[in-house]
Amino acid sequence: MNESALKNNEPAQFGVAAVIGSTHFTKFESGTNWCNGKIGKYNFQAKLFDEGSTFGIKKGRVSKLAIWDEEVRQKERNFIKGCIVVYDR
């Protein structure tokens, strides 16, 4: 993604990561609802939809969300122990 696309709020090419400050966000590929990224030292993965529903968190667009500390996950060799948040409808 080029800098002018970020400044003009233009859609990014799928599969290309955007870096804004300490936030790293990767758009999901066409045909899937999953996205992932990194904010500070925490990784996240979320399943998103175009519109909110009863399946979403607080009837919103996110139906699954995991936020974890990769360092803890690797040290413990356990995804759940590294998680700060896990939400799965």
Summary of the structure (lengths in Angstrom):
residues: 89
radius of gyration: 14.6
end to end distance: 33.0
largest distance: 42.2
contacts: 204
relative contact order: 0.13
helix: 21%
strand: 39%
